[in-house]
Amino acid sequence: MARMSYISSVERYHEYEHVIHSLLESILMSIEDGLTKERDTRYLIKQYPFLELQYCLNAEGLQQGNNVCFKRAYSKKLGESGNQQDLSERPYFLNAKTSDRVCFTDPYISIATNHLCISAIKELKKPINNQHYLVVDVSLTQLIEFVMGDTARANMSPYFKAGYGIIVACLFCLVLFLLNIVFSDIYALLTHVDTSSDPLEPFSIIIYITLALAVFDLGKTILEEEILMHKDIFRHSSTRRTITRFISTVLIAISIEALLTMFKAALGQSEYLMPAIAMMLAVVGLLIALAIYVYLGAKAETLLMRARLKQKSSK
């Protein structure tokens, strides 16, 4: 459940580009009004947590005054710098000089914050103290989370990761416990050779190994899906991938257990025959259900994406 990756951020930006631009235009108008009335605009961070930096340029592209930092984390590093910095070669300034509209950059890595961001620049209607252009830098990841209503969940992500980490640690401890039983049984089997012992006794070791494998794979899946990787909850493919991996683990465990039960039936314990057949049928049924779910889910997501592309192209 890591925060949004760069690829996901850029994809979402292009998907909601029109909404994002409209939002940033309204924010620039609010900041311009604050500059005209000489008000501190940093209060906007409470409503728009994705804001990072604000600065103004003169007609030649030189920054007028130091950076205005919306976030306290940047105040010490960036709040006392930037004055008279030459930004005349920046793409957003070159675009703003040839356009009367608000201009936006493509997503890029900010030199100041080292985050993926976009910049919006607007020509001031009435220049103030040789300030002709207003520029705002925003965190693209946080902006997309804001637009999609995902900010609260993203802020809770560290706590979710801690909870999943505890669960994964417990699962791995269980794996170690099962492996301890396996090694103990193998040692006992090799050191206490008895011709009259139960021939099915080694199968109990295989059962413990199977359980350890299934539990380990489950813990590994949770670790990858919920802690190490970004999981886009707004895409059905993410949920479908998690369910598929989990069900696959269950299928492997049940299949091995059914096979072991079938071996027991083949060695003379006929009472295990029907349970083995029942488990095999359960595996087949679960596999068919999973195939139907994956097929229908993928088809539904394809239709949804086509509808979005069609709606976007019609604008």
N, C-alpha and C positions, 0 to 999 in steps of 0.2 A: 504494500500500500504506500509506496514511495510517492512523492509529489510528481506532478506531470513531467514527462520527459520532454526534451527539446522537439523531437519529431511530433509528438502528440500536441504540443503547444502550437507549433506552426500549422498543423492540420486544422486544429480548432480555430486558429486565427483566420484562416482563409474561409472557413465555414461560416463564421460569424463576423466577417469583416465589416459588413454594412452596419451592423448593430454597434460594433466597437468604435467605428469612426463617428457615428452619431453621438455616442456617449462622450467621447473625448472632445468633440466640438463643443458640447454643452459645458464641459468642465473648463475648457479654455475661455469660454465667454464669462464664466463665473470668476475665473482668476483675473481676466482683463478688467472686469468691473471692480475687483478688489484693488488692483493696481491704481485704477483711476481715483478710487476713494481712499488710497493709502492705507488699506487694511491688511493685516497679516492673513495670508491665505492658507496657512498650515493647518487650520482647523478642518480643512476638507479631508484630511487623512482619516477622520472618524467615519465619514460617509464613503470614502473611496480609498480603501486600504492598499490599493495597487500603485498609488502615486509615489514617486521616488524623488525626482529633482525638478526644479523650476529655475529658469534663468532667462535673461533678456539679451538681445543682440541689437547693435546699432545698424545703420544702413550698410556698413562695410563688412559686417559679420563679426565684429569684435564684441565679446561678452561684456555687458555693463553690470558691474557688481558681482559679488560672490554668489555661489549656488544657494538656492533656498532648498533645504532638505526637509521633506515631509516626514521622514522617519528618523528617530533619534539615533539609530545605529549608524547613520551616515553623517550626522552633524559634526562630529569631531574630525572625521577624515576629509569631508568634502565641503562642510559649511563655511570654511575660511579660505576657500580657493576658488579659482575660476575667473576672477576679475581680469579683464583685458585679454582673455584667451582668444586666439584667432580661430574662429570656426567658419571662416568664409568658404572653405573648400568642402564643408560637410554637405552631403547630398540633399538633406532637408532644407538647408539654407539656399542652395542653388535652385531648388524647385520652388521655394517660396518667392524668390525674386522674380520668377517668370509667371507666377500665378496669383490670383486674387483670393483664392480659396485656401482653406486649411489644408496643409500638406502632411502626409504621414510617411514614415520610413517603413521599409520592410523589416521584419524581425532581425535583430542583430545582438551580438554580445557587447554589452556596455563596458567601456574601458573603466568607467568610474565605479560601477557596482559589481562588475563581473557576472551579471545576470542577463538572461535573455530578455530583451526589452524592445519597445518601439518608441519613437519620438514623434511628437506632433508639434507643428509650428504654425503660428498664426500672426499675420501682420496686424499690428495695433492700429485701430482707427485714428486715434490721436496719440502721436508719439509723446512719451513722458520722460523727461530728463535724458534725451537722446536715445531712448529705448524704442526701437521700431518693430522688433519681432519678439514674440513670446514663445518660448519652447518649454515643453513638458516631457519628461522621460517617465515611462511607467513600466512596471514589471509585467511582462506579457503573461507569465504563468498565473500570477495573482489576478490579473485583469480577466482572464478567461474563467477562472474560478468564480469571480464576482458575477460575470455575465451569466454563467450557467447556474448560479445559486449554490455553489459548491464550497463556499468559503468556510462555513462552520465545520463541515466534515474534514476539510483540509487542515484546519487548526487542531482538530481532535486526532489527526493521523498519528502523531507520536505516541499518544496513549493507546491507540489501537495496536500499534506496532509492539508496544511493550507487553500488552496482553497476549498477542499472538506469540511473542518471544517466549513468554512463560509457558504457554501451551506446548510449543515446539520443544522446549527444554524438558518438559515432563515426558513427552513422547520419546525423545532420545534416551532418557533415563530408563523408560520401559524397555526400549530396545536392548540396552545394556543388561538389564535384568534377564530378559529372554535369552540373550546370548550366553550369559553366565550359566543358565540352566542347560543350554545346548552343550557347552564345553564340558560341564560336569557330567552330563549323560554320556557324551562321547568317551570321556576318560573312564567312566565306570564300565562302559561297554567293552572297551579295549583291555582293561585290566582284570575284569572278572568274566572270563570265558566259561560259559556253562552250556553244555549241549542240551540240557533240559529246559533252558530258558525260552520264553515266548518269542517265536520268530517275528512277531509283529512289533516287538519292542523298538527296533530302530525307527519305525514309522513315527513314533511319538517325537523323536528328535526332528524329523522333517517337518512335523506340524509346528513345532516351536520356531524352526527356521523360517517357515512360511509366515507365521505371525510377526516375527521380527522384521521380515522383509516388507510386509504390508504396512506395519506401523512406521518403519523408517521412511518408506515412500510417501506416506501420508504427511509425516513431519517435514520432509523435503519439499513436498508440494506447497504446504502452508508457508514455509520459509521463503520460497521463491515467489509465490503469488501475492502474498500479503505483506511481506517485509522488504524483500530485495527489489522487486519489480514494481513499476507503476501499473495500477489496475484501473482502467477507465470504466467506472461503473455506469456511464451513460452509453456504452457500447455493449450490445448483447454478446459480441464475440468474446469479451473478457470473461463474462459469467459462463458462457458456453465452454470456454477452454478450461476453467476451473472445475466445472462439473464433469467434463470429459476425463480429465486426469484423475479425479477422485474415484469416479465409477470404474475407470480402468484398473485402478489399484484393487478395488473390491472384487472385480471380475477375476483378476489373477489369483487373489487369495481363495476365492470360492472354487475356482477351477482346480487348483492344486489340492484343496481339501477334498473335492469330489473324486479326484484321481486317486488319492490315498485311500479313501473309503472304498473305491472300486477294487483296489488291490487287496484290501482286507476281505472283501466278498469273494474275490478270486482264490484266496488262500483257504477258503472253507467256511468263513463266517458269513453265511448267506443272509443273515439278518441285516447286514449292511448294504445289501443290493438296492433295495428301494430308496433308502436315504441318498445313496450315490446317484441314482437316476433322477431323484427330485432335485438335487443340487445341480446336476447337469442341465436340467430343464430350466432351472432358475437362472443359470448363466446365459442360456440361449435367449430367454425372455428379456433379461436385463440388457443383453447386447442389442437385440432388436429394438427395444424401447430407446436405447441410447442413440442408435442409428437414426431413428425417426426424429428424435429431438434435435440432433445435430443438423439433419437435412432441413427440417422445417424452420429451425432458428436461422440458419444461413440464408435460406430463401427469403424469410421475412426481413432480415437485415438488408439484403440486396434490394428488395423492393422499396424499403424505407430510404435507402441512400439514393436510389434513382429518383424518388419523389422529391427529395431535398435538392438534388442537382437540377431537376426540371424547374422547381420553384425558384432556385437561384438564377437560372438562365433567363427566366421570364421577367426578372426585375430590370 
